[in-house]
């Protein structure tokens, strides 16, 4: 999938962020001093990178998509955060970049399914400092795979529109996380997992924007069809939740590998 153009813009505006309690959970799980050097890999538009910059002395955000990095920089400037370094790079670049010398931790939020995880973990085992950490962060379930009437209506609408079933959790499900745990062990890491639950209420606009941030450019409804797509989606969602209360229960799961 290409995260560029309109997809990236919607990602920056509508993708689920991290409440301070979730960032606290991650920082406690990493168990590193404030002066630690942390890389947020496949950082997207900075939803996790920015709060990490307030917790650690040196933070770097890396992503292979120029548009995502551009929007992350914009978000950092708007928030007055000037301490983050930004790097146009993918996980396959980590073995050779000298800027990563002395790296203490790598966080990967919701993007691990796009990577060759065993190769990445093996690279990090040889690249991280002696106190090195790897944190695989799952920030909730995709909107269309939740256990609620409005989520099922959303999934039905999307499956009819795309003409195929939607069952992938994008590497966030418990079975996938167990696979990542075994791969971390194989690379020489000890592991632990912690969780945090919170509730979020979404607007219809937020749901639509989130969908548009998760579709490839080829899947996005063309502009001529956009109003029709959204009108049918609104009808489906409000039939399932007439009061317009689109509430999701979010579970943040942090799988940490320690050297």
C-alpha positions in Angstrom: 0.0 0.0 0.0 1.2 3.5 -0.8 0.7 6.1 2.0 0.8 9.3 -0.1 -1.3 12.2 -1.2 -4.9 12.1 0.1 -4.3 8.8 2.0 -1.5 10.4 4.0 -3.5 13.6 4.6 -6.3 11.5 6.0 -3.8 9.5 8.1 -2.5 12.6 9.7 -6.0 14.0 10.5 -8.0 10.9 11.4 -5.8 8.0 12.4 -6.1 6.9 16.0 -3.6 8.6 18.3 -2.2 7.7 21.7 -3.7 9.0 24.9 -1.1 10.0 27.5 -2.0 6.8 29.5 -1.0 4.6 26.6 2.3 6.5 26.2 2.9 6.1 29.9 2.3 2.3 29.5 4.9 2.1 26.7 7.5 4.2 28.5 7.1 2.0 31.6 7.4 -1.2 29.5 10.6 0.1 27.8 12.1 0.8 31.3 14.8 3.1 29.9 16.4 6.3 31.3 15.3 9.6 30.0 18.6 10.1 28.1 17.9 7.0 26.0 18.0 7.1 22.1 14.7 5.9 20.6 13.7 5.3 17.0 10.0 5.2 16.0 10.1 3.0 12.9 7.5 3.5 10.2 6.4 6.5 12.2 3.7 7.6 9.8 2.6 11.1 10.6 4.0 11.1 14.1 1.1 10.0 16.3 3.6 8.2 18.6 6.8 10.0 17.7 5.7 13.3 19.1 4.7 12.1 22.6 7.9 10.0 22.8 9.9 13.2 22.2 8.7 14.5 25.5 9.8 11.3 27.3 13.3 10.6 25.9 16.3 12.7 25.3 16.9 11.7 21.7 14.0 10.6 19.4 14.2 9.8 15.7 11.2 9.2 13.4 11.8 7.1 10.3 9.4 6.3 7.4 9.8 5.3 3.8 7.0 7.6 2.6 8.0 11.2 1.9 4.4 12.5 2.4 4.1 10.8 5.8 7.3 12.4 7.0 6.3 15.8 5.6 3.1 15.7 7.6 4.9 14.4 10.7 7.3 17.4 10.5 4.3 19.7 10.1 2.6 18.2 13.2 5.8 18.6 15.2 6.2 22.3 14.2 2.5 23.0 15.1 3.1 21.4 18.5 6.3 23.3 19.0 8.4 20.1 19.2 11.9 20.7 17.8 13.8 17.8 19.3 12.9 15.0 16.8 15.1 14.0 14.0 13.4 12.7 10.8 14.7 10.1 8.5 13.5 8.8 5.1 14.2 5.1 5.5 12.6 1.7 5.7 13.3 -1.2 8.1 15.6 -2.8 5.5 17.9 0.3 5.8 18.6 -0.1 9.5 21.6 -2.4 9.3 23.8 0.2 7.5 22.7 3.7 8.8 25.5 5.2 11.0 23.0 7.6 12.5 21.5 4.7 14.5 24.8 3.9 16.3 24.0 3.8 20.0 20.3 3.1 19.5 18.6 2.0 22.7 15.0 1.2 21.5 12.9 0.8 18.4 9.1 1.3 18.6 6.9 -0.1 15.8 3.2 1.0 15.9 0.7 -0.7 13.7 3.1 -1.2 10.8 4.8 -4.5 11.7 2.7 -6.4 9.1 4.4 -4.3 6.4 7.9 -5.6 7.4 10.0 -8.7 7.3 9.8 -9.0 11.0 12.3 -11.9 11.5 14.9 -10.1 9.5 14.2 -6.9 11.3 14.5 -8.4 14.8 17.8 -10.2 13.8 19.2 -6.9 12.5 18.2 -5.1 15.7 19.7 -7.8 17.9 23.0 -6.9 16.5 22.5 -3.1 16.3 20.9 -2.1 19.6 22.9 -1.1 22.7 23.3 -3.5 25.5 20.1 -2.2 27.1 18.3 -2.5 23.8 14.5 -2.8 23.5 12.1 -3.5 20.7 8.4 -2.6 21.2 5.7 -3.8 18.9 2.6 -1.6 19.6 -0.9 -2.5 18.6 -3.2 0.5 19.1 -6.7 -1.1 19.0 -8.7 -3.0 16.4 -9.5 -1.7 12.9 -12.8 0.1 13.0 -14.5 -2.4 10.7 -13.6 -5.5 12.8 -15.0 -4.5 16.2 -17.7 -6.2 18.2 -20.5 -3.6 17.8 -23.5 -3.2 15.6 -22.1 -0.1 13.9 -18.8 -1.8 13.2 -20.5 -4.8 11.6 -22.6 -2.4 9.5 -19.4 -0.6 8.5 -17.7 -3.9 7.5 -20.8 -5.0 5.5 -20.8 -1.7 3.6 -17.0 -1.9 2.8 -17.2 -5.5 1.7 -20.0 -4.7 -0.7 -18.1 -1.7 -2.0 -14.8 -3.5 -2.4 -16.3 -6.8 -3.5 -14.3 -8.9 -1.0 -14.3 -9.9 2.6 -12.3 -7.9 5.2 -10.8 -10.0 7.9 -7.2 -8.9 8.2 -6.2 -7.3 11.5 -3.0 -5.9 10.0 -0.8 -7.9 12.4 -2.6 -6.6 15.5 -4.5 -9.7 16.5 -3.3 -12.0 19.4 -2.2 -14.8 17.1 0.0 -12.4 15.1 1.5 -10.9 18.2 2.3 -14.4 19.5 4.2 -15.0 16.2 6.1 -11.8 16.7 6.9 -12.9 20.3 8.4 -16.2 19.0 10.4 -14.3 16.4 11.8 -12.0 19.0 12.8 -15.0 21.1 14.5 -16.5 18.0 16.5 -13.3 17.6 17.7 -13.4 21.3 15.2 -11.1 23.0 13.3 -11.8 26.2 9.7 -10.7 25.9 6.8 -9.3 28.0 3.4 -7.9 27.0 1.3 -5.3 28.7 -2.2 -3.9 27.9 -4.3 -0.8 28.4 -8.0 -0.4 27.6 -9.8 2.9 26.9 -13.0 4.1 25.3 -13.3 6.4 22.4 -16.3 8.1 20.8 -16.1 8.8 17.1 -18.0 11.2 14.8 -19.2 10.1 11.4 -16.6 12.4 9.8 -13.9 10.7 11.8 -15.0 7.2 10.7 -15.0 8.3 7.0 -11.6 9.9 7.3 -10.2 6.8 9.0 -11.4 4.7 6.2 -9.9 6.9 3.6 -6.6 6.7 5.5 -6.6 2.9 5.3 -7.5 2.5 1.6 -5.0 2.4 -1.1 -5.3 5.1 -3.8 -6.8 2.5 -6.1 -9.5 1.6 -3.5 -10.6 5.1 -2.6 -13.9 6.1 -4.1 -13.3 8.4 -7.0 -14.5 12.0 -6.4 -17.6 11.5 -8.6 -18.7 8.5 -6.4 -17.6 9.9 -3.0 -20.9 11.5 -2.0 -22.8 8.3 -2.9 -20.3 6.2 -0.9 -20.6 8.4 2.1 -24.4 8.7 1.9 -24.8 4.9 1.8 -22.3 4.5 4.7 -24.2 7.1 6.8 -27.4 5.2 6.2 -25.9 1.9 7.3 -24.2 3.3 10.4 -27.2 5.2 11.6 -29.5 2.2 11.1 -27.1 0.3 13.4 -26.7 3.2 15.9 -29.7 5.5 15.5 -28.4 7.8 18.3 -25.2 8.4 16.4 -23.1 7.1 19.3 -20.2 5.4 17.6 -18.2 4.1 20.6 -15.2 1.9 20.3 -13.4 0.0 23.0 -9.6 0.3 22.3 -7.0 -2.1 23.6 -3.4 -1.0 23.4 -1.0 -3.9 23.5 2.7 -3.4 23.9 5.0 -6.4 23.2 8.5 -5.6 24.4 11.6 -7.6 23.5 14.6 -6.9 25.8 18.3 -7.8 25.1 
